[in-house]
């Protein structure tokens, strides 16, 4: 079995799980997509293994083909139910059988993942034993991203705990030009108020296991954002401000070609940092 870099022994209670589903409407078999001689899931796995705070990395999948591919490159994989509606449900099933205090949900479609983002998201839970969840955000610099429903925005309080996540351009800055959404979005970007949520989550194990049992929230169903279920039920989510690159998610064949191009030009992850 191939050996990958792991964190120090003190982090063995921290496990990173990569939910990987074969079925995808826009890109079937996405985790097994080839990127410069390696499967997408292998790129994600190896980068997650370089997170200093993580003691164990595994892939949770419903498909034997993905599990066998992961084991073939020396990774660890477990099979989960094919009936899960979300990656969080799959994560919870996988975590239920693990001896872990902290579980990291690493998106399986980000082959350019910076391992430092995992460590940055873990740190708040190590410093605050009462904190149930953490994630990250980066500044939005383009008005089109601010206006795009595909880009999830987040606003926080003074302690960097999430107030709300939305597909809408939040916050809305009044008194800018004509007051139309584009000018308000441009003002938010210019003032540094616009922030993009990165879909990497860190959970206390108990919080994760309890999450699928919570009733869905009306706001969650309206926005199609699971994290709003946590806020609705009073679960605090700390949002780490990140200053580095946010990675590129692969959802379509066009995204895959873009990532292949970017990784050919810049194969190594560029470290950023919490601000």
C-alpha positions as CSV (number, residue, x, y, z in Angstrom):
1,X,0.0,0.0,0.0
2,X,1.3,3.4,-0.9
3,X,2.1,5.7,2.1
4,X,0.9,9.2,2.3
5,X,1.8,12.0,4.7
6,X,-0.3,12.0,7.8
7,X,-0.7,14.5,10.7
8,X,1.1,14.0,14.0
9,X,-0.2,11.3,16.4
10,X,-2.2,13.9,18.4
11,X,-4.5,14.3,15.4
12,X,-5.5,10.6,15.1
13,X,-9.0,11.5,16.4
14,X,-9.5,13.7,13.3
15,X,-10.8,12.0,10.2
16,X,-11.3,13.5,6.8
17,X,-14.1,11.8,4.7
18,X,-14.5,12.3,1.0
19,X,-18.1,11.5,-0.1
20,X,-17.9,10.2,-3.7
21,X,-21.0,9.4,-5.7
22,X,-20.8,7.7,-9.1
23,X,-24.2,9.0,-10.3
24,X,-24.1,12.6,-11.6
25,X,-26.6,14.1,-14.0
26,X,-24.0,16.4,-15.7
27,X,-20.9,14.2,-15.3
28,X,-21.5,10.5,-14.7
29,X,-18.6,8.7,-13.0
30,X,-17.1,12.1,-12.0
31,X,-14.8,10.7,-9.2
32,X,-13.2,8.4,-11.8
33,X,-12.4,11.2,-14.3
34,X,-8.8,11.2,-15.4
35,X,-6.7,14.3,-14.7
36,X,-3.2,13.9,-16.0
37,X,-2.9,10.2,-15.2
38,X,-4.7,10.2,-11.9
39,X,-8.3,9.9,-11.0
40,X,-10.1,12.9,-9.6
41,X,-10.8,11.2,-6.3
42,X,-7.1,10.3,-6.1
43,X,-6.1,14.0,-6.5
44,X,-8.5,14.9,-3.7
45,X,-7.4,12.0,-1.4
46,X,-3.7,12.8,-1.7
47,X,-4.2,16.5,-1.0
48,X,-6.4,15.7,2.0
49,X,-3.6,13.4,3.3
50,X,-1.3,16.4,3.4
51,X,-3.4,18.3,5.9
52,X,-1.3,18.4,9.1
53,X,-4.2,18.0,11.5
54,X,-5.8,15.0,9.8
55,X,-4.9,11.5,11.1
56,X,-7.0,9.5,8.7
57,X,-8.5,10.0,5.2
58,X,-11.1,7.8,3.6
59,X,-13.6,7.8,0.8
60,X,-17.3,7.0,1.4
61,X,-19.1,5.8,-1.7
62,X,-22.1,3.9,-2.8
63,X,-20.3,2.3,-5.8
64,X,-18.0,-0.7,-5.9
65,X,-16.1,0.8,-8.9
66,X,-15.1,3.9,-6.9
67,X,-14.2,1.8,-3.8
68,X,-12.0,-0.5,-5.9
69,X,-10.3,2.4,-7.6
70,X,-9.5,4.0,-4.3
71,X,-8.0,0.8,-2.9
72,X,-6.0,0.3,-6.0
73,X,-4.1,3.5,-5.5
74,X,-3.5,2.7,-1.8
75,X,-6.4,4.6,-0.3
76,X,-9.1,3.6,2.2
77,X,-12.7,3.3,1.1
78,X,-15.9,2.2,2.7
79,X,-19.2,1.4,1.0
80,X,-22.3,3.3,2.2
81,X,-26.0,3.1,1.3
82,X,-27.0,4.1,-2.3
83,X,-30.2,5.7,-0.9
84,X,-28.6,8.8,0.7
85,X,-30.1,12.1,-0.6
86,X,-27.0,14.2,0.3
87,X,-23.3,13.9,0.9
88,X,-23.8,14.8,4.5
89,X,-26.1,11.8,5.0
90,X,-23.3,9.6,3.5
91,X,-20.7,11.2,5.7
92,X,-22.8,10.5,8.8
93,X,-23.2,6.9,8.0
94,X,-19.4,6.5,7.4
95,X,-18.6,8.4,10.6
96,X,-21.0,6.3,12.7
97,X,-18.5,3.4,12.5
98,X,-15.4,5.4,13.2
99,X,-13.6,6.3,16.4
100,X,-13.2,10.0,15.7
101,X,-13.9,13.2,17.7
102,X,-13.8,15.5,14.7
103,X,-14.9,14.7,11.1
104,X,-14.0,16.8,8.1
105,X,-16.3,16.7,5.0
106,X,-14.0,17.1,2.0
107,X,-15.7,17.7,-1.3
108,X,-14.7,15.0,-3.8
109,X,-15.0,17.2,-6.8
110,X,-12.2,19.7,-6.0
111,X,-8.9,18.1,-7.2
112,X,-7.1,21.4,-6.7
113,X,-7.9,21.4,-3.0
114,X,-5.4,23.3,-0.8
115,X,-4.6,21.0,2.2
116,X,-4.1,24.2,4.3
117,X,-7.9,24.9,4.1
118,X,-8.6,21.7,5.9
119,X,-6.2,22.6,8.8
120,X,-7.6,26.2,8.9
121,X,-11.2,24.9,9.3
122,X,-10.2,22.4,12.0
123,X,-8.4,24.9,14.2
124,X,-11.5,26.7,15.7
125,X,-12.8,23.3,17.0
126,X,-9.5,22.6,18.7
127,X,-9.6,26.0,20.3
128,X,-13.2,26.0,21.4
129,X,-14.5,22.7,22.8
130,X,-18.1,24.0,22.6
131,X,-18.0,24.7,18.9
132,X,-20.0,22.2,16.9
133,X,-19.1,23.1,13.3
134,X,-16.8,25.2,11.2
135,X,-16.3,26.1,7.5
136,X,-14.5,28.8,5.4
137,X,-15.2,31.8,3.2
138,X,-13.1,33.9,0.7
139,X,-13.6,37.4,-0.6
140,X,-15.7,37.8,-3.7
141,X,-14.0,40.0,-6.2
142,X,-16.3,39.7,-9.2
143,X,-19.8,41.2,-9.5
144,X,-20.9,38.3,-11.7
145,X,-20.1,35.9,-8.9
146,X,-21.9,38.0,-6.4
147,X,-25.0,37.9,-8.6
148,X,-24.7,34.2,-9.5
149,X,-27.1,31.8,-7.7
150,X,-24.5,29.0,-8.2
151,X,-22.2,30.9,-5.8
152,X,-23.2,30.7,-2.2
153,X,-22.7,33.9,-0.1
154,X,-22.3,34.1,3.6
155,X,-22.5,36.9,6.2
156,X,-21.2,36.6,9.7
157,X,-21.2,38.3,13.1
158,X,-18.3,39.9,14.9
159,X,-17.1,36.5,16.1
160,X,-17.1,35.1,12.5
161,X,-20.1,32.9,13.3
162,X,-22.5,32.5,10.4
163,X,-25.6,34.7,10.3
164,X,-26.9,33.4,7.0
165,X,-26.0,31.7,3.8
166,X,-27.7,32.5,0.5
167,X,-27.7,32.1,-3.2
168,X,-28.8,35.7,-3.4
169,X,-26.3,38.6,-3.4
170,X,-26.0,39.4,0.3
171,X,-25.5,41.9,1.8
172,X,-27.5,44.4,-0.2
173,X,-25.8,47.8,0.0
174,X,-28.4,50.6,-0.2
175,X,-27.9,54.1,-1.5
176,X,-25.5,53.1,-4.3
177,X,-26.4,54.6,-7.7
178,X,-29.8,53.6,-8.8
179,X,-30.2,51.0,-6.0
180,X,-30.5,48.2,-8.5
181,X,-29.1,44.7,-7.6
182,X,-26.1,45.1,-9.8
183,X,-25.0,48.4,-8.3
184,X,-25.6,47.1,-4.8
185,X,-23.6,43.9,-5.5
186,X,-20.8,46.0,-6.9
187,X,-20.8,48.2,-3.8
188,X,-20.6,45.1,-1.6
189,X,-17.7,43.7,-3.5
190,X,-15.9,47.1,-3.5
191,X,-16.3,47.4,0.3
192,X,-15.1,43.9,1.0
193,X,-18.5,42.8,2.4
194,X,-19.1,40.1,-0.2
195,X,-17.8,36.7,0.8
196,X,-18.1,33.3,-0.9
197,X,-18.7,30.2,1.1
198,X,-16.4,27.3,0.6
199,X,-18.1,23.9,0.9
200,X,-15.7,22.3,3.3
201,X,-17.2,21.5,6.7
202,X,-15.7,20.3,10.0
203,X,-18.0,18.7,12.6
204,X,-17.9,17.4,16.1
205,X,-18.9,13.7,15.6
206,X,-22.0,14.0,17.7
207,X,-23.2,17.0,15.7
208,X,-22.7,15.2,12.4
209,X,-24.5,12.1,13.5
210,X,-27.4,14.1,14.8
211,X,-27.7,16.3,11.7
212,X,-29.6,13.8,9.4
213,X,-32.2,13.4,12.2
214,X,-33.1,17.1,12.3
215,X,-36.2,18.2,10.4
216,X,-35.5,20.1,7.2
217,X,-35.8,23.8,7.5
218,X,-38.1,25.9,5.3
219,X,-35.2,28.2,4.4
220,X,-33.0,25.1,3.6
221,X,-35.7,23.9,1.1
222,X,-36.1,27.3,-0.4
223,X,-32.4,27.9,-1.0
224,X,-31.4,24.2,-1.4
225,X,-28.6,24.8,1.2
226,X,-28.2,22.1,3.9
227,X,-26.2,24.4,6.2
228,X,-29.3,26.5,6.8
229,X,-30.8,23.5,8.6
230,X,-28.0,23.8,11.1
231,X,-28.6,27.5,11.6
232,X,-32.4,27.0,11.8
233,X,-31.9,24.5,14.7
234,X,-29.5,26.7,16.6
235,X,-26.2,25.0,15.6
236,X,-23.4,27.5,15.5
237,X,-21.2,27.5,12.4
238,X,-17.9,29.3,12.7
239,X,-16.7,30.7,9.4
240,X,-12.9,31.1,9.0
241,X,-11.9,34.0,6.7
242,X,-9.5,32.5,4.1
243,X,-7.1,34.6,2.1
244,X,-5.9,31.9,-0.3
245,X,-7.3,30.3,-3.4
246,X,-10.7,28.7,-3.2
247,X,-10.2,25.8,-5.6
248,X,-12.3,24.9,-8.6
249,X,-15.3,22.5,-8.3
250,X,-15.9,20.1,-11.1
251,X,-19.6,19.8,-12.0
252,X,-19.6,19.7,-15.8
253,X,-17.4,18.4,-18.6
254,X,-16.4,22.0,-19.2
255,X,-15.3,22.3,-15.6
256,X,-13.2,19.2,-16.0
257,X,-11.4,20.6,-19.0
258,X,-10.7,23.8,-17.1
259,X,-9.2,21.9,-14.2
260,X,-7.0,19.9,-16.5
261,X,-5.7,23.1,-18.0
262,X,-5.2,24.8,-14.7
263,X,-3.4,21.8,-13.1
264,X,-1.1,21.5,-16.1
265,X,-0.1,25.1,-15.6
266,X,0.1,24.9,-11.8
267,X,0.3,21.3,-10.6
268,X,1.1,22.1,-6.9
269,X,-1.4,23.6,-4.5
270,X,-0.6,27.2,-3.6
271,X,-1.0,27.8,0.2
272,X,-3.1,30.6,1.5
273,X,-3.9,31.4,5.0
274,X,-6.6,32.4,7.5
275,X,-6.9,36.2,8.0
